[in-house]
């Protein structure tokens, strides 16, 4: 699943190529792509036609297109393989094209939603007073948000009876962090993924948060992490932070700090990658 850096790369591309443009027509080519829109494909297309796209917004892994002069937004669910691509109008249709959005201008480009696995989609939602689509109002601010409350986050960590990686992936505590960047931040912080959050001091949790921000900013600088052609920006280009990963996907490779072979362990239907020497497990789980 794309995490904050990958979604932010897409948001920036949409801000450059789509913001301020008025929708001329919408084609819904697969019903699953609008299954989260209560009115279905015909209603989705009708309510978007003639509307002007505002500046794209993001919170954590969630991306949306506000509609100017409306308390409505188009929420983008990228899912496992969803892509929002800005393409020339004359470009051949992608094999898995699901939605096409044309505009009332002479720019010669259109917005396409492409989704091989059809887990993603677009849907129209009313906004909260804060400008978020109402269905994601419960999502916490992300660590790159200037209004992220570090004091409240530390208090929440100490209050939760959970482990540190579970807390990093809890989108009601902190949004935007997924499996890849959680493993990277924990490696940088020398913390085992099963460390109890109640044992983290304020300086330790602040240090971890700093590593989360650092790894995400580093990923943003190179377009995010793309392990295959599914994760791309609006121009169809892959990011290459995967070349800089210190933990994720490096099973049996030497730790970049101490040289110990990295390990992988099954974890909540996923995997956790860690250095057994730099990130020693807590005694209770050893």
C-alpha positions as CSV (number, residue, x, y, z in Angstrom):
1,X,0.0,0.0,0.0
2,X,1.3,3.5,-0.8
3,X,2.3,5.5,2.3
4,X,2.6,9.2,3.0
5,X,5.5,10.0,0.7
6,X,4.0,8.2,-2.3
7,X,0.6,9.9,-1.8
8,X,2.3,13.3,-1.3
9,X,4.2,12.9,-4.5
10,X,0.9,12.3,-6.3
11,X,-0.7,15.2,-4.5
12,X,2.0,17.6,-5.7
13,X,1.7,16.4,-9.2
14,X,-2.1,17.0,-9.1
15,X,-1.6,20.4,-7.7
16,X,0.6,21.3,-10.7
17,X,-1.5,19.8,-13.4
18,X,-5.1,19.7,-12.2
19,X,-5.8,22.5,-9.6
20,X,-8.0,25.3,-11.0
21,X,-9.3,23.3,-14.0
22,X,-13.0,22.8,-14.6
23,X,-14.4,19.4,-15.4
24,X,-16.0,19.0,-18.8
25,X,-16.9,15.3,-18.7
26,X,-16.4,12.2,-16.6
27,X,-16.4,8.6,-17.9
28,X,-16.8,5.8,-15.4
29,X,-15.5,2.7,-17.1
30,X,-15.8,0.2,-14.3
31,X,-18.4,0.2,-11.5
32,X,-16.0,-0.9,-8.8
33,X,-14.1,2.3,-9.2
34,X,-17.0,4.3,-7.8
35,X,-18.4,1.6,-5.4
36,X,-17.8,3.9,-2.4
37,X,-19.9,6.7,-4.0
38,X,-23.4,6.2,-2.8
39,X,-25.1,7.4,-6.0
40,X,-23.1,5.2,-8.4
41,X,-21.3,6.1,-11.6
42,X,-23.9,8.2,-13.4
43,X,-24.4,10.4,-10.3
44,X,-20.7,10.7,-9.7
45,X,-20.1,11.9,-13.3
46,X,-23.1,14.3,-13.2
47,X,-22.1,15.9,-9.9
48,X,-18.5,16.5,-11.0
49,X,-19.3,17.9,-14.5
50,X,-18.9,21.7,-14.5
51,X,-17.1,21.8,-11.1
52,X,-13.7,23.4,-10.7
53,X,-11.0,21.4,-8.9
54,X,-9.4,23.2,-6.0
55,X,-5.9,22.6,-4.5
56,X,-5.5,18.9,-3.8
57,X,-5.1,18.0,-0.1
58,X,-3.7,15.1,1.8
59,X,-3.8,13.8,5.4
60,X,-1.6,10.8,6.0
61,X,-2.3,8.3,3.2
62,X,-5.6,9.9,2.2
63,X,-5.8,12.3,-0.8
64,X,-8.7,14.4,-2.0
65,X,-9.7,17.0,-4.5
66,X,-11.8,19.8,-3.1
67,X,-14.4,21.4,-5.4
68,X,-14.3,25.2,-5.5
69,X,-17.4,26.8,-4.1
70,X,-18.7,23.5,-2.8
71,X,-18.5,21.7,0.6
72,X,-17.6,18.6,-1.4
73,X,-14.5,16.7,-2.2
74,X,-13.4,13.8,-4.4
75,X,-11.6,11.3,-2.2
76,X,-9.1,9.1,-3.9
77,X,-8.6,5.6,-2.6
78,X,-5.4,4.3,-4.2
79,X,-5.7,0.8,-2.6
80,X,-3.1,-1.7,-3.8
81,X,-2.6,-0.5,-7.3
82,X,-4.5,2.7,-7.9
83,X,-2.9,5.4,-10.0
84,X,-4.0,9.0,-10.8
85,X,-2.3,9.9,-14.1
86,X,-2.3,13.1,-16.1
87,X,-2.1,12.0,-19.7
88,X,-2.4,13.7,-23.1
89,X,-5.9,13.4,-24.4
90,X,-4.7,11.5,-27.5
91,X,-2.7,8.9,-25.5
92,X,-3.9,5.3,-25.8
93,X,-6.1,4.1,-22.9
94,X,-4.3,2.1,-20.3
95,X,-5.4,-1.6,-20.0
96,X,-6.8,-1.0,-16.5
97,X,-8.3,2.5,-17.0
98,X,-11.3,2.9,-14.7
99,X,-12.3,6.6,-14.7
100,X,-11.5,9.4,-17.2
101,X,-11.9,13.1,-16.4
102,X,-11.7,15.7,-19.1
103,X,-11.4,19.5,-18.6
104,X,-12.8,22.6,-20.2
105,X,-9.5,24.2,-21.4
106,X,-7.0,23.9,-24.1
107,X,-4.3,22.2,-22.0
108,X,-4.7,18.9,-23.9
109,X,-4.4,16.7,-20.9
110,X,-6.9,14.6,-18.9
111,X,-6.9,12.9,-15.5
112,X,-7.2,9.1,-15.5
113,X,-7.7,6.7,-12.6
114,X,-6.0,3.4,-13.4
115,X,-6.3,0.4,-11.1
116,X,-5.2,-3.1,-12.0
117,X,-6.6,-4.8,-8.9
118,X,-9.8,-2.6,-8.5
119,X,-9.3,-2.2,-4.8
120,X,-9.2,1.6,-5.1
121,X,-11.6,4.1,-6.5
122,X,-12.9,7.7,-6.4
123,X,-15.9,8.9,-4.4
124,X,-17.6,12.2,-3.6
125,X,-18.1,13.2,0.0
126,X,-19.3,16.2,2.1
127,X,-16.6,18.1,3.9
128,X,-16.3,18.6,7.6
129,X,-15.8,22.2,8.9
130,X,-12.1,21.6,8.8
131,X,-12.3,20.8,5.0
132,X,-11.8,17.0,5.3
133,X,-14.1,14.5,3.5
134,X,-16.4,13.4,6.3
135,X,-15.4,9.7,6.0
136,X,-11.9,10.4,7.1
137,X,-12.6,12.9,9.9
138,X,-11.3,10.3,12.4
139,X,-7.8,10.2,10.8
140,X,-5.1,11.8,12.9
141,X,-2.7,14.4,11.6
142,X,0.5,13.1,10.1
143,X,4.0,13.8,11.3
144,X,4.7,16.3,8.5
145,X,1.7,18.4,9.4
146,X,2.8,21.6,11.1
147,X,-0.2,21.2,13.5
148,X,0.8,17.7,14.6
149,X,0.7,17.7,18.5
150,X,3.8,15.9,19.7
151,X,2.8,16.3,23.4
152,X,-0.6,14.7,22.8
153,X,1.1,11.9,20.7
154,X,3.5,11.0,23.5
155,X,0.7,11.0,26.1
156,X,-1.3,8.7,23.8
157,X,1.6,6.3,23.3
158,X,2.2,6.0,27.1
159,X,-1.6,5.4,27.7
160,X,-1.9,2.7,25.1
161,X,-1.2,-0.9,26.1
162,X,0.4,-1.8,22.8
163,X,3.7,-2.2,21.0
164,X,5.6,0.5,19.2
165,X,5.0,-0.7,15.6
166,X,1.3,-1.2,16.2
167,X,1.2,2.4,17.5
168,X,3.0,3.7,14.4
169,X,0.5,2.0,12.1
170,X,-2.6,3.2,14.1
171,X,-4.0,5.9,11.9
172,X,-6.1,7.3,14.8
173,X,-2.8,8.2,16.6
174,X,-0.6,9.2,13.7
175,X,-1.4,8.9,10.0
176,X,0.6,8.2,7.0
177,X,3.0,5.6,8.4
178,X,2.8,2.1,6.9
179,X,4.9,-1.0,7.2
180,X,7.9,0.2,5.1
181,X,8.5,3.5,6.9
182,X,7.7,2.0,10.3
183,X,10.5,-0.5,9.9
184,X,12.9,2.2,8.6
185,X,12.2,4.6,11.5
186,X,12.5,1.8,14.1
187,X,15.8,0.7,12.6
188,X,17.1,4.3,12.8
189,X,15.8,4.6,16.4
190,X,17.3,1.2,17.4
191,X,13.9,0.1,18.7
192,X,12.5,-3.4,18.4
193,X,9.0,-3.5,16.8
194,X,7.6,-5.3,19.9
195,X,8.8,-2.7,22.4
196,X,5.9,-1.7,24.7
197,X,4.8,1.9,24.2
198,X,4.4,2.4,27.9
199,X,8.2,2.0,28.3
200,X,9.0,4.9,26.0
201,X,10.2,8.1,27.7
202,X,9.3,11.5,26.2
203,X,12.8,12.0,24.7
204,X,12.7,8.5,23.2
205,X,9.3,9.0,21.6
206,X,10.5,12.4,20.3
207,X,13.6,10.7,18.8
208,X,11.4,8.1,17.1
209,X,9.1,10.8,15.7
210,X,12.2,12.6,14.4
211,X,13.3,9.5,12.5
212,X,9.8,9.0,11.1
213,X,10.0,12.5,9.7
214,X,13.5,12.1,8.4
215,X,12.8,8.9,6.5
216,X,9.7,10.3,5.0
217,X,11.4,13.5,3.9
218,X,14.2,11.5,2.4
219,X,11.7,9.3,0.5
220,X,9.9,12.4,-0.8
221,X,13.1,13.8,-2.2
222,X,13.4,10.8,-4.6
223,X,9.7,10.3,-5.4
224,X,8.8,7.7,-2.8
225,X,9.3,4.0,-2.8
226,X,8.4,1.9,-5.9
227,X,8.9,-1.8,-5.8
228,X,7.1,-2.3,-9.1
229,X,5.3,-0.3,-11.8
230,X,2.2,0.1,-9.6
231,X,3.4,3.0,-7.5
232,X,4.0,6.0,-9.8
233,X,3.6,9.7,-9.9
234,X,1.0,11.5,-12.1
235,X,3.5,11.3,-15.0
236,X,3.8,7.5,-14.6
237,X,7.3,7.7,-13.1
238,X,8.5,5.5,-10.3
239,X,10.2,6.7,-7.2
240,X,13.5,5.1,-6.1
241,X,13.8,5.3,-2.4
242,X,13.8,1.5,-2.4
243,X,17.5,1.8,-3.2
244,X,18.1,3.6,0.1
245,X,16.1,1.4,2.5
246,X,18.1,0.3,5.6
247,X,15.7,-2.3,6.9
248,X,12.7,-3.2,4.9
249,X,13.2,-6.0,2.4
250,X,16.8,-6.6,3.5
251,X,16.5,-10.1,5.1
252,X,19.9,-11.8,5.5
253,X,21.8,-8.7,4.2
254,X,24.3,-7.0,6.6
255,X,23.0,-4.3,8.9
256,X,24.4,-1.0,7.6
257,X,25.4,-0.1,11.2
258,X,26.9,-3.3,12.7
259,X,27.1,-5.8,9.9
260,X,24.8,-8.4,11.5
261,X,22.5,-10.2,9.1
262,X,19.1,-8.5,9.1
263,X,16.1,-10.6,10.0
264,X,12.5,-10.8,8.9
265,X,9.6,-12.0,11.1
266,X,5.9,-12.5,10.3
267,X,3.9,-9.8,11.9
268,X,0.1,-9.1,11.6
269,X,-0.1,-10.7,8.1
270,X,2.9,-8.7,7.0
271,X,6.6,-8.8,7.8
272,X,8.9,-6.9,10.2
273,X,12.6,-6.4,9.2
274,X,15.1,-5.6,11.9
275,X,18.6,-6.0,13.1
276,X,18.8,-8.5,16.0
277,X,21.8,-6.7,17.4
278,X,20.9,-3.1,17.1
279,X,17.2,-3.6,17.8
280,X,17.2,-6.2,20.7
281,X,13.8,-7.6,21.5
282,X,12.2,-6.8,24.9
283,X,12.8,-9.4,27.5
284,X,9.2,-10.4,27.7
285,X,9.2,-11.5,24.0
286,X,12.7,-13.1,23.9
